[in-house]
Amino acid sequence: MITGITLTNLKCFAQQNVPLGALTLLTGINGTGKSTVIQSLLLLRQSWLRELLPKGALALNGELVEMGTGRDALYEGAAKDEIGIGLQWDDSKAKWFFNVSPELDVLTMKSDPIPEQAYQQSPFRDGFQYLTAERIGPRVAFPTSTHAVREQRQLGRSGEYAAHYLAIFGTEKVQLPALIREDAASSSLLNQVEAWLSVVSPGTQLRIQEFANLNLAELRYAFSGGDVASRSYRSTNVGFGLTYALPILVAVLGARPGSLVIIENPEAHLHPRGQEALGEFLVRAAKEGVQVVVETHSDHVLNGVRLAIAKKLIQPELVRTHFFHRRAGEGARGMVSPQIDADGRLSDWPRDFFDQWDRSLEELLSINEATR
C-alpha cells in the first residue's frame, strides 16, 4: 500500500507531503491541488506502461493524463527547473527527480536510478483502475476493447468499457467479502453490481449484450418490484446517475486485495442517498485491502464514510481526509488533515470544509431576522 506521496515543484505545489491510507479522501476548494496529487500517480504509471520510467523519462501526456509541456508541469515559483515525485510504501520508498525543459513533454531523470523492486509496488502492478470525473454518460451503445478489457482488465479512464467488462467477467465471483450483499441473486460480479445499483434506484437490473463484429456493447436497464419486472430501457432513457455510477461499482467490486482504485467525483449525478451509500461502499473495499483514493466535493460521501467508521466497519486510522485550500493572503496552497475518530467525529472543521450548508442557513436566518 502507498502510505504517502511527496511532491516537489509540481504544478501548484512547491513542496507537499500527502499521507495516504487504505481510503483517502481528497477534498477542498477548486484549483487547490487535489487533482495534482492524483496526477502524480498517473504520470508515473503511464510512463511505466510506456516503458519510459525505468529508462529515466517521464511522459507528461498519455492515456491517463495530459499535463502539457514542462512549463505546464513546473511550479510557477520554482527555484530550479526540476520536479520531483516521491512515493512511500509500508516498507520502502522511492523518489524520482526530473529536469524540466519548458517546451518538451517528456522529461529526463536527474536522480539516481530507482531500484527495480520499486516497480513491483503500486501503482505499477496489476489491479490499477482510474476513473476520471468526466465519465462516459448514457449511450445507445458503448465501445468494446479486447486489449483493454480481456488482456488488461481495464475499464478505461472514462469507464467506457464497463459494459464490456461485465459482459466478459460478469459471472466471476466478487473476492471482497465485506462488499457482498446478501440481497443479491448471487456473489457474481454482475449480480453484486445490480444489488449496489439498487441502493441508488431500487430493483435495478442490467441487460448487457456484446456485438463483437461491431466492437460495441449495449447496456439496458430494467426494474423489478417483488415478482414483477419492467421491460428493459436504453440507458439514454434512464438518466445519468446509474450509468455514471456503474464504472465505480465495477472497478471496486472487480478488484482484488492489493489493488489501487482512484476515483474522481464519485458523487456525480447521484441522489444524496446514493452518495452516502458510496461512502460506505468505499470503506468496505478499503477494509478488504483495496487501496482507494477519492477526490470528492460531497459531504454525503464524507458522511457515509463517517457513519461506516462509527458502525465499526473499519478502523479510523486506516482512513485519511485531506482538505486543500489557499493560505490566507497568499497564492500558495495549504493542506489540513482532519481526523475521523472511532465515533465518526471530525477533529477539525476548517473554513470551507463542507460547511456551506451551515453558512447558508446562518445567512438565511440573518436575512429573515433583518426583514422582520
C-alpha positions in Angstrom: 0.0 0.0 0.0 1.2 3.5 -0.8 1.5 5.3 2.5 2.5 8.8 1.2 3.2 11.0 -1.7 5.8 13.8 -1.8 5.5 16.4 -4.5 8.3 18.9 -5.4 7.7 21.8 -7.8 4.7 20.1 -9.4 2.0 22.4 -10.7 0.6 24.3 -7.7 2.9 22.7 -5.1 6.4 23.9 -4.1 6.7 21.1 -1.6 3.9 18.9 -0.3 3.7 15.7 1.6 0.3 13.8 1.4 -0.1 10.8 3.7 -2.4 8.1 2.2 -4.5 5.5 4.0 -6.4 2.4 2.9 -9.1 5.0 2.0 -8.1 8.6 1.3 -10.5 11.5 0.6 -9.1 14.5 -1.2 -11.4 17.5 -0.6 -11.2 21.2 -0.9 -11.6 24.4 -2.9 -11.4 24.1 -6.7 -7.9 24.7 -8.1 -6.0 23.9 -4.9 -4.2 20.7 -5.8 -6.5 17.7 -5.3 -6.2 16.7 -8.9 -2.4 17.3 -8.9 -2.0 14.6 -6.2 -3.8 12.1 -8.3 -2.0 13.2 -11.5 1.4 12.5 -9.8 0.4 8.8 -9.6 -1.0 8.8 -13.2 2.2 10.4 -14.5 4.3 7.6 -13.0 2.0 4.8 -14.2 1.6 6.0 -17.8 5.4 6.5 -18.1 5.9 3.0 -16.7 3.3 1.5 -19.1 5.2 3.1 -22.0 8.5 1.6 -20.6 9.9 5.1 -20.2 10.1 5.5 -16.4 12.7 2.7 -15.8 14.8 4.2 -18.6 14.8 7.6 -16.9 12.0 9.5 -18.6 8.6 10.9 -17.6 5.8 11.3 -20.1 3.6 14.3 -19.3 1.0 13.2 -21.9 -0.6 9.8 -22.4 -3.6 7.7 -21.9 -4.1 8.6 -18.2 -3.3 12.3 -18.0 -2.4 15.1 -20.4 -0.5 17.7 -18.5 1.0 19.6 -21.4 4.7 20.7 -21.5 7.3 21.1 -18.9 6.2 24.7 -18.4 2.7 23.5 -17.5 4.0 20.9 -15.0 6.6 23.2 -13.2 5.6 25.1 -10.1 5.4 28.8 -11.0 7.8 29.9 -8.3 10.3 27.0 -8.6 13.9 27.9 -7.8 15.1 25.1 -10.0 13.8 23.7 -13.3 13.1 20.3 -11.8 10.1 18.4 -10.4 10.0 15.5 -8.0 7.5 12.8 -7.2 8.2 10.6 -4.2 6.3 7.5 -3.0 6.4 5.8 0.3 5.1 2.3 0.9 4.8 0.2 4.0 8.5 -0.8 4.0 10.2 1.2 1.3 10.3 4.5 -0.6 11.5 6.0 -3.9 11.8 9.5 -5.3 12.0 10.5 -8.9 13.5 13.9 -9.9 13.3 15.2 -13.5 14.8 18.0 -15.4 12.2 20.4 -16.9 12.5 21.7 -20.4 9.7 24.2 -20.9 8.7 23.2 -24.4 9.1 19.4 -24.0 6.5 16.9 -22.8 9.0 14.1 -22.0 11.2 14.9 -19.1 14.6 13.2 -18.3 15.5 11.9 -14.9 18.2 13.7 -12.9 18.1 11.5 -9.8 19.9 8.2 -9.2 18.3 5.1 -10.8 15.3 3.8 -8.9 15.7 0.2 -7.5 13.9 -2.4 -9.6 11.8 -3.5 -6.6 10.0 -0.1 -6.6 8.3 -1.0 -9.9 6.9 -4.1 -8.2 4.8 -1.9 -5.9 1.6 0.0 -6.5 0.8 2.0 -8.8 2.9 -0.1 -11.2 1.5 -3.6 -10.8 -1.8 -5.1 -12.0 -5.0 -4.2 -10.2 -4.9 -0.5 -11.1 -8.1 1.4 -12.1 -8.5 5.1 -12.6 -11.9 6.8 -13.3 -11.8 10.5 -14.2 -14.5 12.9 -13.2 -15.6 13.1 -16.9 -17.0 9.6 -17.1 -19.0 8.4 -20.1 -22.7 9.0 -19.8 -25.7 7.1 -21.2 -25.2 5.9 -24.8 -27.2 3.8 -27.3 -24.1 1.6 -27.5 -20.7 1.5 -25.7 -17.3 0.7 -27.1 -15.5 -2.6 -26.5 -11.8 -3.4 -26.4 -10.2 -6.8 -26.5 -6.9 -5.4 -25.4 -8.1 -3.1 -22.6 -10.7 -5.4 -21.2 -9.7 -9.0 -21.9 -6.0 -8.6 -21.7 -5.5 -5.7 -19.2 -8.9 -5.9 -17.3 -9.2 -2.1 -17.6 -12.5 -0.1 -17.7 -11.0 2.9 -19.5 -10.3 6.2 -17.7 -13.9 7.4 -18.5 -15.4 4.0 -17.7 -16.3 3.5 -21.3 -15.6 -0.3 -21.2 -17.7 -1.0 -18.0 -20.5 -2.7 -20.0 -17.9 -4.8 -22.0 -16.2 -5.7 -18.7 -19.4 -7.0 -17.3 -20.2 -8.9 -20.5 -16.8 -10.7 -20.2 -16.3 -11.1 -16.4 -19.8 -10.7 -15.0 -20.0 -14.3 -13.9 -16.8 -14.1 -11.8 -17.2 -14.2 -8.0 -16.6 -11.0 -6.1 -13.4 -11.5 -4.0 -14.2 -8.9 -1.3 -16.5 -10.4 1.4 -17.3 -7.1 3.1 -18.9 -5.9 -0.2 -21.1 -8.9 -0.9 -24.7 -8.1 -0.4 -27.0 -10.9 0.8 -30.0 -9.5 -1.1 -28.2 -10.2 -4.4 -29.1 -13.2 -6.6 -25.5 -14.5 -6.2 -22.0 -13.3 -5.4 -21.2 -12.9 -9.1 -19.9 -9.5 -10.2 -23.0 -8.8 -12.3 -25.4 -9.6 -9.5 -23.4 -7.7 -6.9 -23.3 -4.6 -9.2 -27.1 -4.8 -9.6 -27.5 -5.1 -5.9 -25.4 -2.0 -5.2 -27.1 -0.1 -8.0 -30.4 -1.0 -6.3 -29.3 1.1 -3.3 -29.4 4.1 -5.7 -32.5 3.0 -7.6 -34.4 0.0 -6.0 -34.8 -3.1 -8.2 -32.3 -2.1 -10.8 -31.4 -4.9 -13.2 -28.8 -4.9 -16.0 -29.2 -6.2 -19.5 -25.9 -6.3 -21.5 -25.3 -7.7 -25.0 -22.0 -7.6 -26.8 -21.9 -7.2 -30.6 -18.3 -8.4 -31.3 -18.5 -7.8 -35.0 -19.3 -4.1 -34.4 -17.0 -3.6 -31.4 -20.0 -2.4 -29.4 -21.9 -3.4 -26.3 -25.5 -2.5 -25.5 -26.4 -1.6 -21.9 -30.1 -1.5 -20.9 -31.8 -1.2 -17.5 -34.9 -3.0 -16.1 -36.6 -2.5 -12.8 -38.2 -5.1 -10.6 -40.7 -4.8 -7.7 -41.5 -8.0 -6.0 -42.1 -10.7 -8.7 -42.8 -8.1 -11.4 -40.1 -6.8 -13.7 -40.4 -4.0 -16.2 -39.3 -4.2 -19.8 -35.7 -3.1 -20.4 -34.9 0.5 -21.3 -32.0 2.1 -23.1 -29.5 3.8 -20.8 -30.3 7.0 -22.7 -33.9 6.8 -21.3 -32.9 6.2 -17.7 -30.8 9.2 -16.8 -27.2 9.9 -16.0 -26.9 8.7 -12.4 -26.9 4.9 -12.9 -24.6 4.9 -15.9 -22.2 7.3 -14.2 -22.0 5.2 -11.0 -21.7 1.9 -12.9 -17.9 2.0 -13.6 -17.2 2.8 -10.0 -19.1 -0.2 -8.8 -17.5 -2.4 -11.4 -14.0 -1.1 -10.7 -14.3 -1.7 -6.9 -16.3 -5.0 -7.0 -13.9 -6.4 -9.6 -10.8 -5.5 -7.6 -8.6 -7.8 -5.5 -6.8 -7.1 -2.2 -3.7 -5.0 -3.0 -5.4 -3.2 -5.9 -5.3 0.6 -6.3 -8.5 2.3 -7.4 -8.6 6.1 -8.0 -11.9 7.8 -8.5 -12.7 11.4 -9.2 -16.1 12.8 -8.1 -17.9 9.6 -7.4 -21.0 11.6 -6.4 -21.7 13.0 -9.8 -25.4 12.8 -10.8 -26.3 10.7 -7.7 -29.1 11.4 -5.2 -27.7 12.2 -1.7 -28.8 8.7 -0.5 -26.7 7.1 -3.2 -23.7 9.4 -2.5 -23.8 8.4 1.2 -24.1 4.7 0.3 -21.0 5.1 -1.9 -19.1 6.4 1.1 -19.8 3.1 3.0 -19.2 1.1 -0.2 -15.7 2.6 -0.5 -15.0 1.9 3.2 -15.9 -1.7 2.8 -13.5 -2.0 -0.1 -10.7 -0.4 1.9 -11.4 -2.9 4.8 -10.7 -5.7 2.4 -7.3 -4.4 1.3 -8.2 -2.4 -1.8 -6.5 1.0 -1.6 -8.9 3.7 -2.6 -8.1 7.3 -3.4 -11.1 9.6 -3.9 -11.4 13.2 -5.0 -14.8 14.5 -3.8 -16.9 17.6 -3.1 -19.7 15.7 -1.5 -20.5 16.0 2.2 -22.8 13.0 1.7 -19.8 10.8 0.7 -17.9 12.1 3.7 -20.8 11.3 6.0 -21.2 7.9 4.5 -17.5 7.3 5.5 -18.0 8.7 8.9 -21.1 6.5 9.5 -19.2 3.4 8.3 -16.5 4.2 10.8 -19.0 4.7 13.6 -20.5 1.3 12.7 -17.0 -0.2 13.2 -16.7 -1.3 9.6 -13.1 -0.1 9.5 -10.5 1.3 11.9 -10.5 5.1 11.8 -6.7 5.2 11.4 -7.0 3.5 8.0 -8.9 6.5 6.7 -7.2 9.8 5.7 -9.0 13.0 4.9 -7.2 16.0 3.4 -8.6 19.5 2.8 -6.8 21.6 0.3 -7.1 25.4 0.3 -5.3 28.6 -0.4 -3.5 30.2 2.5 -5.0 33.5 3.6 -3.2 36.4 1.9 -1.0 34.1 -0.2 -1.2 32.4 -3.5 0.4 29.2 -2.0 -1.7 26.2 -1.4 -2.1 24.5 2.0 -3.4 21.3 3.3 -5.3 20.4 6.5 -6.0 16.8 7.5 -9.0 16.4 9.8 -9.0 13.1 11.6 -12.1 11.0 12.0 -12.4 9.3 15.4 -14.0 5.9 16.2 -17.4 7.6 16.7 -17.3 9.3 13.3 -16.5 12.7 14.7 -14.0 15.0 12.9 -11.2 16.6 14.8 -11.3 19.9 12.8 -13.7 21.8 10.6 -11.6 24.4 8.7 -13.5 27.1 6.8 -14.9 25.8 3.5 -14.6 22.2 4.6 -18.2 21.0 3.9 -19.6 24.0 5.9 -21.6 25.7 3.2 -24.9 24.3 4.5 -24.4 25.8 7.9 -23.1 29.1 6.4 -26.1 29.4 4.0 -28.5 28.6 6.8 -27.0 31.3 9.0 -27.2 33.8 6.2 -30.9 32.9 5.6 -31.7 33.3 9.2 -29.9 36.6 9.3 -31.8 37.9 6.3 -35.2 36.7 7.7 -34.4 38.4 11.0 -33.4 41.7 9.3 -36.7 41.8 7.3 -39.0 41.3 10.3 
